[in-house]
Amino acid sequence: MTAIPLSPAASDITAGYLASLRRRRLYSAILLAGFASLFGWSWLVANDRTAGGFLRGLPQVLDYPAELLSEAWESVGALPGMMAAQLPALIETINIAAVSTLLGAGAGGLLALLAAPALTPWPRLVPVVRRILDVTRAIPDIVIALVLIFVLGGGPVPAMLAIAFHTTGALGKLFSEVADNADLKPVEGLSSVGATWLQRMGLAVMPQVAPNWLSYALLRFEINIRASAILGFVGAGGIGSELRNAISWGPGRYDQAAAVFLLLFLTIVVVDQLSGHARDRLIRGTAR
């Protein structure tokens, strides 16, 4: 069987496609090489600025965990009491995560509806709203917390505001993708009978997006618990502050640090299981 020769036009198209493919591969290789070079250079700079150097300290990387576990094992009988003593700080951490999730989900949901071209009452403001979501998502919550702690002082309020600010951008992006896929026929039907924008969103859009929105909010709640614990290290209160105090005391208080680690781990596991079960019920109507 002989091959059918290509026409000149088809040959030109094939040659152009192959040339374009080679260019893309070349650009990808250049970008990958540049990224690898930048990564290697950054690693060398970080290693030089690290006290003692990373490679020289690598053999001692397990010394601290071994000492912490050894001291915790010696006080294993007292760990439940230590964990119980940290419950008020844990409740504060969970409260920070819960309030910040509620505030971020509310603000993110409103911005998500305003960022959807087919749903917003002001289509010209869609790019502005999306840039607002980009900014709130791009700034790390720990940076916002450090600024707020400088202005407001230490405590749970700066942590809550910082996490809520970042949650607004993160959930707003996810919410907007769900809202973009909403069926517009109910919206058009309500609009034809004179419903206001709030009525159209509440009666036609929210019933469609609510399960996915709640699922994303629950997932973000898990993330915010970890974030609120981390922010405790910079003076934002909660169980993170207790962990920082236990670690800063050094040997003799490592059992307290182990109790905080264990309590935080158990809390995250429990919240993950409960929220995972709730998300499955919302999305698929089945339990995990």
Residue frames as qw, qx, qy, qz and C-alpha x, y, z in Angstrom:
[[0.000, 0.890, 0.457, 0.000, 0.00, 0.00, 0.00],
 [0.455, 0.290, 0.002, 0.842, 1.56, 3.29, -1.07],
 [0.170, -0.565, -0.421, 0.689, 1.31, 6.47, 0.98],
 [0.278, 0.836, 0.412, 0.231, -0.73, 9.30, -0.48],
 [0.455, 0.126, -0.086, 0.877, 1.54, 12.32, -1.05],
 [0.104, -0.713, -0.443, 0.533, 0.60, 15.47, 0.80],
 [0.343, 0.839, 0.268, 0.328, -0.39, 18.56, -1.10],
 [0.414, 0.381, -0.225, 0.796, 1.95, 21.59, -0.84],
 [0.360, -0.621, 0.043, -0.695, -0.51, 23.35, 1.48],
 [0.886, -0.430, -0.125, -0.123, -0.74, 20.31, 3.78],
 [0.798, 0.101, -0.248, 0.539, 3.04, 19.97, 3.76],
 [0.129, 0.534, -0.186, 0.815, 3.41, 23.60, 4.78],
 [0.626, -0.588, -0.012, -0.512, 0.90, 23.13, 7.60],
 [0.944, -0.234, -0.186, 0.138, 2.71, 20.01, 8.83],
 [0.618, 0.275, -0.237, 0.697, 6.11, 21.72, 8.67],
 [0.132, -0.609, 0.119, -0.773, 4.75, 24.74, 10.51],
 [0.795, -0.519, -0.083, -0.304, 3.22, 22.58, 13.21],
 [0.902, -0.086, -0.210, 0.366, 6.46, 20.64, 13.72],
 [0.381, 0.430, -0.205, 0.793, 8.47, 23.86, 13.86],
 [0.411, -0.628, 0.052, -0.659, 6.04, 25.30, 16.42],
 [0.912, -0.375, -0.156, -0.061, 6.28, 22.09, 18.47],
 [0.763, 0.122, -0.245, 0.586, 10.09, 22.27, 18.44],
 [0.072, 0.559, -0.161, 0.810, 9.99, 25.90, 19.54],
 [0.664, -0.589, -0.032, -0.459, 7.66, 25.09, 22.43],
 [0.937, -0.212, -0.185, 0.208, 9.91, 22.26, 23.54],
 [0.552, 0.331, -0.217, 0.734, 12.95, 24.52, 23.32],
 [0.215, -0.617, 0.103, -0.750, 11.23, 27.25, 25.36],
 [0.835, -0.484, -0.108, -0.239, 10.12, 24.68, 27.93],
 [0.866, -0.015, -0.230, 0.443, 13.68, 23.33, 28.22],
 [0.286, 0.472, -0.193, 0.812, 15.05, 26.86, 28.66],
 [0.484, -0.614, 0.034, -0.623, 12.47, 27.68, 31.34],
 [0.927, -0.337, -0.167, -0.009, 13.14, 24.41, 33.14],
 [0.725, 0.163, -0.245, 0.622, 16.90, 25.00, 33.06],
 [0.021, 0.560, -0.149, 0.815, 16.41, 28.54, 34.35],
 [0.700, -0.566, -0.051, -0.434, 14.15, 27.34, 37.14],
 [0.930, -0.178, -0.211, 0.242, 16.64, 24.63, 38.13],
 [0.510, 0.338, -0.229, 0.757, 19.49, 27.17, 38.14],
 [0.256, -0.605, 0.087, -0.749, 17.48, 29.63, 40.21],
 [0.855, -0.454, -0.142, -0.208, 16.50, 26.88, 42.64],
 [0.853, -0.009, -0.247, 0.460, 20.11, 25.76, 43.04],
 [0.265, 0.456, -0.190, 0.828, 21.34, 29.32, 43.54],
 [0.501, -0.607, -0.004, -0.617, 18.58, 30.03, 46.10],
 [0.919, -0.331, -0.213, 0.027, 19.45, 26.85, 47.98],
 [0.688, 0.164, -0.261, 0.657, 23.13, 27.81, 48.15],
 [0.031, -0.545, 0.128, -0.828, 22.28, 31.30, 49.42],
 [0.716, -0.540, -0.077, -0.436, 19.92, 29.90, 52.06],
 [0.919, -0.153, -0.261, 0.255, 22.51, 27.32, 53.12],
 [0.482, 0.326, -0.262, 0.770, 25.21, 29.99, 53.51],
 [0.222, -0.511, 0.128, -0.820, 22.90, 32.17, 55.63],
 [0.827, -0.428, -0.286, -0.227, 21.72, 29.32, 57.84],
 [0.345, -0.746, 0.517, -0.238, 23.52, 29.17, 61.16],
 [0.615, -0.326, 0.718, 0.006, 25.96, 26.27, 60.90],
 [0.284, 0.341, -0.705, -0.553, 24.94, 25.41, 57.36],
 [0.853, 0.018, 0.009, -0.522, 22.28, 22.94, 56.29],
 [0.817, 0.278, -0.504, 0.005, 24.62, 20.15, 55.21],
 [0.245, 0.358, -0.716, 0.547, 26.76, 20.39, 58.35],
 [0.414, -0.155, 0.521, -0.730, 23.65, 20.27, 60.52],
 [0.730, 0.061, -0.442, -0.517, 21.91, 17.50, 58.60],
 [0.513, 0.042, -0.838, 0.183, 23.30, 14.67, 60.80],
 [0.041, -0.106, -0.673, 0.730, 21.70, 16.34, 63.85],
 [0.370, -0.198, -0.331, -0.845, 18.29, 16.81, 62.27],
 [0.683, -0.356, -0.588, -0.248, 16.73, 14.05, 64.41],
 [0.346, 0.066, -0.643, 0.680, 18.33, 15.11, 67.68],
 [0.290, -0.125, 0.247, -0.916, 15.49, 17.41, 68.73],
 [0.762, -0.135, -0.311, -0.552, 12.63, 14.99, 67.94],
 [0.704, -0.013, -0.683, 0.195, 14.52, 12.21, 69.73],
 [0.170, 0.075, -0.569, 0.801, 15.03, 14.35, 72.83],
 [0.482, -0.138, 0.034, -0.864, 11.40, 15.50, 72.79],
 [0.812, -0.102, -0.459, -0.347, 10.07, 11.94, 72.47],
 [0.558, 0.053, -0.707, 0.430, 12.45, 10.69, 75.15],
 [0.045, -0.076, 0.474, -0.876, 11.30, 13.29, 77.64],
 [0.633, -0.098, -0.131, -0.756, 7.65, 12.76, 76.70],
 [0.751, -0.041, -0.653, -0.092, 8.03, 9.00, 77.22],
 [0.321, 0.041, -0.692, 0.645, 9.37, 9.60, 80.71],
 [0.234, 0.138, 0.410, -0.871, 6.22, 11.64, 81.49],
 [0.250, -0.158, -0.771, -0.564, 3.77, 9.53, 79.50],
 [0.232, -0.488, -0.814, 0.213, 1.49, 9.12, 82.49],
 [0.068, -0.574, -0.303, 0.758, 1.14, 12.88, 82.89],
 [0.096, 0.036, 0.544, 0.833, 0.40, 13.58, 79.21],
 [0.124, -0.612, -0.727, -0.285, -3.42, 13.32, 79.52],
 [0.286, -0.772, -0.373, 0.427, -3.41, 15.92, 82.29],
 [0.258, -0.381, 0.251, 0.851, -1.13, 18.19, 80.28],
 [0.044, 0.275, 0.694, 0.664, -3.41, 17.83, 77.27],
 [0.194, -0.736, -0.648, -0.002, -6.46, 18.67, 79.38],
 [0.304, -0.659, -0.151, 0.672, -4.70, 21.79, 80.66],
 [0.161, -0.203, 0.438, 0.861, -4.25, 22.96, 77.06],
 [0.188, 0.546, 0.800, 0.165, -7.93, 22.63, 76.13],
 [0.058, 0.856, 0.277, -0.432, -8.76, 26.34, 76.71],
 [0.091, -0.586, 0.456, 0.663, -5.98, 27.31, 74.28],
 [0.210, 0.108, 0.878, 0.417, -7.23, 24.71, 71.81],
 [0.170, 0.723, 0.659, -0.122, -10.78, 26.06, 72.03],
 [0.003, 0.808, -0.046, -0.588, -9.42, 29.55, 71.35],
 [0.158, -0.310, 0.714, 0.607, -7.61, 28.23, 68.26],
 [0.186, 0.391, 0.873, 0.224, -10.78, 26.53, 66.99],
 [0.099, 0.822, 0.429, -0.360, -12.79, 29.71, 67.63],
 [0.060, -0.642, 0.341, 0.684, -10.26, 31.74, 65.64],
 [0.139, -0.052, 0.846, 0.513, -10.52, 29.29, 62.76],
 [0.156, 0.567, 0.808, -0.013, -14.33, 29.16, 62.89],
 [0.082, 0.838, 0.240, -0.483, -14.90, 32.92, 62.98],
 [0.063, -0.555, 0.494, 0.667, -12.30, 33.58, 60.28],
 [0.184, 0.136, 0.895, 0.382, -13.87, 30.89, 58.09],
 [0.157, 0.720, 0.655, -0.167, -17.34, 32.40, 58.50],
 [0.037, 0.824, -0.021, -0.565, -16.12, 35.92, 57.72],
 [0.128, -0.401, 0.681, 0.599, -14.00, 34.77, 54.80],
 [0.225, 0.312, 0.893, 0.234, -16.77, 32.60, 53.36],
 [0.168, 0.801, 0.486, -0.307, -19.28, 35.45, 53.60],
 [0.040, 0.787, -0.238, -0.568, -17.00, 38.00, 51.96],
 [0.196, -0.255, 0.816, 0.480, -15.71, 35.47, 49.44],
 [0.309, 0.470, 0.825, 0.048, -19.24, 34.44, 48.47],
 [0.203, 0.865, 0.246, -0.388, -20.31, 38.03, 47.84],
 [0.017, -0.690, 0.487, 0.535, -17.19, 38.77, 45.79],
 [0.329, -0.010, 0.891, 0.312, -17.62, 35.50, 43.89],
 [0.349, 0.677, 0.644, -0.069, -21.12, 36.52, 42.75],
 [0.133, 0.910, -0.031, -0.392, -19.84, 39.95, 41.76],
 [0.185, -0.547, 0.677, 0.456, -16.95, 38.33, 39.85],
 [0.465, 0.257, 0.828, 0.179, -19.25, 36.11, 37.73],
 [0.024, 0.089, -0.358, -0.929, -20.00, 38.00, 34.47],
 [0.298, -0.344, -0.734, -0.504, -23.41, 36.36, 34.06],
 [0.443, -0.590, -0.656, 0.161, -24.52, 37.09, 37.63],
 [0.327, -0.305, -0.245, 0.860, -23.04, 40.43, 38.65],
 [0.192, 0.865, 0.440, -0.143, -25.17, 43.58, 38.42],
 [0.040, 0.925, -0.241, -0.290, -22.05, 45.56, 37.42],
 [0.936, 0.256, 0.120, 0.212, -20.26, 43.68, 34.60],
 [0.402, 0.804, -0.237, 0.367, -17.64, 46.42, 34.18],
 [0.363, -0.740, 0.470, -0.316, -16.41, 45.81, 37.73],
 [0.999, -0.043, -0.022, -0.025, -15.72, 42.10, 37.16],
 [0.700, 0.421, -0.336, 0.469, -11.97, 42.62, 36.46],
 [0.105, -0.645, 0.389, -0.650, -11.67, 44.83, 39.54],
 [0.812, -0.391, 0.206, -0.380, -13.36, 42.27, 41.79],
 [0.972, 0.126, -0.136, 0.142, -11.18, 39.48, 40.43],
 [0.443, 0.550, -0.404, 0.582, -8.02, 41.50, 41.11],
 [0.450, -0.594, 0.339, -0.574, -9.26, 42.06, 44.66],
 [0.971, -0.176, 0.079, -0.144, -9.58, 38.30, 45.06],
 [0.797, 0.393, -0.274, 0.369, -6.09, 37.85, 43.63],
 [0.088, 0.650, -0.420, 0.627, -4.62, 40.31, 46.13],
 [0.663, -0.482, 0.312, -0.480, -6.34, 38.80, 49.16],
 [1.000, -0.001, 0.020, -0.013, -5.22, 35.35, 48.06],
 [0.684, 0.544, -0.292, 0.389, -1.64, 36.32, 47.24],
 [0.066, -0.680, 0.470, -0.559, -0.62, 37.90, 50.56],
 [0.535, -0.069, -0.815, 0.213, 0.32, 35.20, 53.14],
 [0.526, -0.735, -0.343, -0.255, -1.77, 35.26, 56.30],
 [0.714, -0.410, -0.229, 0.520, 1.33, 35.32, 58.51],
 [0.329, 0.203, 0.080, 0.919, 2.43, 38.60, 56.89],
 [0.301, -0.621, -0.311, -0.653, -0.98, 40.13, 57.51],
 [0.714, -0.593, -0.365, 0.076, -0.91, 38.85, 61.09],
 [0.613, -0.152, -0.160, 0.758, 2.49, 40.43, 61.77],
 [0.061, 0.373, 0.153, 0.913, 1.24, 43.80, 60.51],
 [0.513, -0.619, -0.352, -0.479, -1.98, 43.57, 62.56],
 [0.742, -0.443, -0.366, 0.346, -0.09, 42.50, 65.68],
 [0.416, 0.054, -0.085, 0.904, 2.08, 45.59, 65.32],
 [0.182, -0.406, -0.205, -0.872, -1.05, 47.76, 65.03],
 [0.672, -0.479, -0.252, -0.505, -3.50, 46.01, 67.38],
 [0.352, -0.527, 0.684, -0.361, -1.15, 44.11, 69.70],
 [0.146, 0.132, -0.978, -0.063, -1.05, 40.39, 70.36],
 [0.505, 0.148, 0.591, -0.611, -4.11, 38.21, 70.79],
 [0.482, 0.276, 0.823, 0.118, -6.68, 36.30, 68.78],
 [0.384, 0.801, 0.255, -0.383, -8.17, 39.29, 66.92],
 [0.138, 0.706, -0.516, -0.465, -5.16, 39.89, 64.61],
 [0.234, -0.133, 0.942, 0.202, -5.01, 36.16, 63.82],
 [0.425, 0.521, 0.711, -0.205, -8.72, 36.03, 63.06],
 [0.342, 0.832, 0.011, -0.436, -8.57, 39.07, 60.75],
 [0.013, -0.584, 0.704, 0.403, -5.45, 37.80, 58.98],
 [0.289, 0.056, 0.947, 0.126, -6.89, 34.35, 58.32],
 [0.414, 0.663, 0.544, -0.304, -10.26, 35.82, 57.27],
 [0.218, 0.780, -0.268, -0.523, -8.49, 38.12, 54.79],
 [0.008, -0.379, 0.856, 0.351, -6.66, 35.23, 53.15],
 [0.340, 0.269, 0.894, -0.114, -9.73, 32.97, 53.33],
 [0.419, 0.696, 0.217, -0.541, -11.74, 35.57, 51.42],
 [0.293, 0.635, -0.536, -0.473, -9.43, 35.29, 48.44],
 [0.082, -0.194, 0.971, 0.110, -9.05, 31.53, 48.57],
 [0.333, 0.403, 0.820, -0.234, -12.76, 30.75, 48.91],
 [0.366, 0.692, 0.061, -0.619, -13.77, 33.59, 46.60],
 [0.191, 0.463, -0.722, -0.478, -11.78, 31.99, 43.79],
 [0.067, 0.075, 0.995, 0.029, -13.34, 28.56, 44.39],
 [0.309, 0.540, 0.610, -0.491, -16.83, 30.00, 44.86],
 [0.327, 0.622, -0.189, -0.686, -16.62, 32.01, 41.64],
 [0.127, 0.244, -0.877, -0.393, -15.75, 28.90, 39.61],
 [0.127, 0.333, 0.920, -0.161, -18.84, 27.17, 40.98],
 [0.270, 0.647, 0.345, -0.624, -21.03, 30.24, 40.38],
 [0.186, 0.474, -0.513, -0.691, -19.83, 30.51, 36.77],
 [0.139, 0.008, -0.944, -0.298, -21.30, 27.05, 36.10],
 [0.297, 0.327, 0.677, -0.588, -24.70, 27.79, 37.62],
 [0.212, 0.484, 0.760, 0.378, -27.78, 27.32, 35.41],
 [0.013, -0.093, -0.030, 0.995, -29.03, 30.76, 34.34],
 [0.246, -0.402, -0.697, -0.540, -32.58, 29.71, 33.42],
 [0.373, -0.664, -0.608, 0.227, -33.96, 30.18, 36.96],
 [0.274, -0.404, -0.081, 0.869, -32.19, 33.55, 37.13],
 [0.048, -0.081, -0.478, -0.873, -33.75, 34.64, 33.86],
 [0.304, -0.531, -0.751, -0.246, -37.17, 33.45, 35.02],
 [0.354, -0.654, -0.457, 0.488, -37.01, 35.47, 38.22],
 [0.199, -0.259, 0.147, 0.934, -35.67, 38.47, 36.35],
 [0.082, -0.306, -0.648, -0.693, -38.64, 38.34, 33.96],
 [0.372, -0.694, -0.603, -0.126, -41.08, 38.75, 36.86],
 [0.059, -0.858, 0.062, -0.506, -39.17, 41.70, 38.35],
 [0.820, -0.492, -0.170, 0.239, -37.11, 40.01, 41.09],
 [0.093, -0.943, 0.319, 0.008, -34.25, 42.03, 42.56],
 [0.495, 0.557, -0.656, 0.124, -30.62, 40.95, 42.29],
 [0.227, -0.354, 0.780, -0.463, -30.60, 39.68, 45.88],
 [0.793, 0.101, 0.365, -0.477, -33.76, 37.70, 45.26],
 [0.803, 0.483, -0.311, -0.161, -32.32, 36.15, 42.10],
 [0.279, 0.521, -0.759, 0.273, -29.12, 35.18, 43.89],
 [0.377, -0.246, 0.710, -0.542, -30.91, 33.83, 46.95],
 [0.776, 0.189, 0.389, -0.460, -33.65, 31.89, 45.17],
 [0.832, 0.527, -0.092, -0.148, -32.03, 30.82, 41.90],
 [0.476, 0.645, -0.556, 0.218, -28.26, 30.66, 42.42],
 [0.276, -0.536, 0.670, -0.434, -27.68, 29.77, 46.06],
 [0.888, -0.060, 0.345, -0.298, -29.66, 26.48, 45.96],
 [0.864, 0.469, -0.173, 0.056, -27.38, 25.37, 43.10],
 [0.442, 0.616, -0.492, 0.428, -24.04, 26.40, 44.58],
 [0.547, -0.667, 0.282, -0.420, -24.68, 25.88, 48.31],
 [0.977, -0.194, 0.072, 0.051, -23.50, 22.22, 48.54],
 [0.760, 0.364, -0.114, 0.526, -20.19, 22.93, 46.82],
 [0.010, 0.759, -0.215, 0.615, -19.71, 26.19, 48.70],
 [0.721, -0.596, 0.206, -0.288, -20.28, 24.47, 52.04],
 [0.970, 0.013, -0.002, 0.241, -17.89, 21.70, 51.06],
 [0.529, 0.544, -0.178, 0.626, -15.16, 24.19, 50.21],
 [0.281, -0.756, 0.204, -0.555, -15.84, 26.14, 53.43],
 [0.893, -0.427, 0.116, -0.084, -15.48, 23.00, 55.55],
 [0.866, 0.211, -0.059, 0.450, -12.22, 22.14, 53.82],
 [0.235, 0.681, -0.180, 0.670, -10.98, 25.67, 54.46],
 [0.612, -0.703, 0.107, -0.345, -11.97, 25.35, 58.12],
 [0.950, -0.182, 0.013, 0.255, -9.51, 22.46, 58.46],
 [0.610, 0.436, -0.065, 0.659, -6.78, 24.57, 56.87],
 [0.123, -0.776, 0.078, -0.613, -7.59, 27.52, 59.12],
 [0.810, -0.585, 0.008, -0.036, -7.17, 25.44, 62.27],
 [0.839, -0.014, 0.031, 0.543, -3.61, 24.68, 61.24],
 [0.320, 0.616, 0.038, 0.719, -3.06, 28.29, 60.19],
 [0.414, -0.812, 0.002, -0.411, -4.32, 29.64, 63.53],
 [0.875, -0.431, 0.030, 0.217, -1.97, 27.27, 65.37],
 [0.694, 0.248, 0.054, 0.674, 0.96, 28.47, 63.27],
 [0.054, 0.755, 0.053, 0.651, 0.09, 32.13, 63.84],
 [0.683, -0.721, -0.111, -0.024, 0.30, 31.48, 67.58],
 [0.798, -0.087, -0.018, 0.596, 4.07, 31.36, 67.13],
 [0.304, 0.378, 0.067, 0.872, 4.09, 35.07, 66.21],
 [0.023, -0.099, -0.484, 0.869, 2.00, 36.13, 69.19],
 [0.414, -0.166, -0.387, -0.807, -1.51, 35.64, 67.85],
 [0.594, -0.215, 0.464, -0.621, -2.75, 33.55, 70.77],
 [0.913, 0.117, -0.193, -0.339, -4.24, 30.09, 70.85],
 [0.945, -0.257, 0.173, 0.105, -2.49, 26.77, 71.19],
 [0.704, 0.547, -0.111, 0.440, 0.36, 27.96, 68.98],
 [0.083, -0.805, 0.329, -0.487, 1.46, 30.38, 71.70],
 [0.799, -0.477, 0.317, -0.183, 1.47, 27.57, 74.25],
 [0.946, 0.189, 0.080, 0.251, 3.57, 25.44, 71.92],
 [0.416, 0.732, -0.216, 0.494, 6.02, 28.28, 71.39],
 [0.395, -0.748, 0.357, -0.396, 6.36, 28.80, 75.15],
 [0.933, -0.256, 0.252, -0.029, 6.93, 25.09, 75.74],
 [0.843, 0.388, -0.005, 0.372, 9.58, 24.89, 73.04],
 [0.198, 0.817, -0.238, 0.487, 11.35, 28.10, 74.09],
 [0.638, -0.674, 0.303, -0.214, 11.83, 26.73, 77.63],
 [0.366, 0.552, -0.750, 0.000, 13.95, 23.94, 76.16],
 [0.535, -0.014, -0.836, 0.121, 14.77, 20.69, 78.00],
 [0.022, -0.143, -0.705, 0.694, 12.51, 20.11, 80.98],
 [0.459, 0.401, 0.294, -0.736, 9.39, 21.34, 79.15],
 [0.221, 0.221, -0.763, -0.566, 9.52, 19.09, 76.12],
 [0.049, 0.305, 0.944, -0.119, 6.79, 16.95, 77.65],
 [0.248, 0.623, 0.358, -0.650, 4.51, 20.01, 77.49],
 [0.262, 0.488, -0.473, -0.686, 5.44, 20.49, 73.83],
 [0.079, 0.007, -0.968, -0.237, 4.69, 16.82, 73.14],
 [0.167, 0.476, 0.769, -0.394, 1.28, 17.19, 74.80],
 [0.301, 0.638, 0.031, -0.708, 0.46, 20.19, 72.61],
 [0.187, 0.341, -0.752, -0.533, 1.65, 18.38, 69.47],
 [0.010, 0.165, 0.986, 0.015, -0.46, 15.35, 70.31],
 [0.224, 0.575, 0.576, -0.536, -3.56, 17.39, 71.14],
 [0.290, 0.596, -0.223, -0.714, -3.26, 19.42, 67.96],
 [0.123, 0.198, -0.887, -0.398, -2.75, 16.26, 65.89],
 [0.095, 0.339, 0.922, -0.164, -5.82, 14.56, 67.37],
 [0.258, 0.625, 0.317, -0.665, -7.91, 17.69, 66.84],
 [0.270, 0.493, -0.483, -0.672, -6.95, 17.98, 63.18],
 [0.065, 0.009, -0.974, -0.218, -7.68, 14.28, 62.61],
 [0.157, 0.477, 0.783, -0.367, -11.11, 14.54, 64.26],
 [0.281, 0.653, 0.074, -0.699, -12.02, 17.72, 62.37],
 [0.170, 0.361, -0.717, -0.572, -10.81, 16.18, 59.11],
 [0.011, 0.179, 0.981, 0.067, -12.99, 13.10, 59.61],
 [0.183, 0.595, 0.614, -0.486, -16.07, 15.07, 60.63],
 [0.263, 0.652, -0.130, -0.699, -15.77, 17.64, 57.85],
 [0.086, 0.234, -0.848, -0.468, -14.98, 14.91, 55.32],
 [0.111, 0.364, 0.918, -0.109, -18.14, 13.06, 56.36],
 [0.223, 0.692, 0.360, -0.585, -20.16, 16.28, 56.09],
 [0.171, 0.534, -0.455, -0.692, -18.71, 17.09, 52.67],
 [0.009, -0.003, -0.952, -0.307, -19.59, 13.63, 51.37],
 [0.154, 0.544, 0.774, -0.286, -23.15, 14.00, 52.64],
 [0.196, 0.699, 0.074, -0.684, -23.44, 17.43, 51.00],
 [0.189, 0.488, -0.596, -0.609, -22.01, 16.43, 47.62],
 [0.343, 0.110, -0.872, -0.331, -23.04, 12.80, 47.18],
 [0.726, -0.311, -0.017, -0.614, -25.47, 12.13, 49.98],
 [0.909, -0.052, -0.406, 0.077, -23.31, 9.24, 51.23],
 [0.551, -0.794, 0.256, -0.014, -21.23, 8.78, 54.35],
 [0.284, 0.678, -0.677, 0.028, -17.51, 8.12, 54.25]]
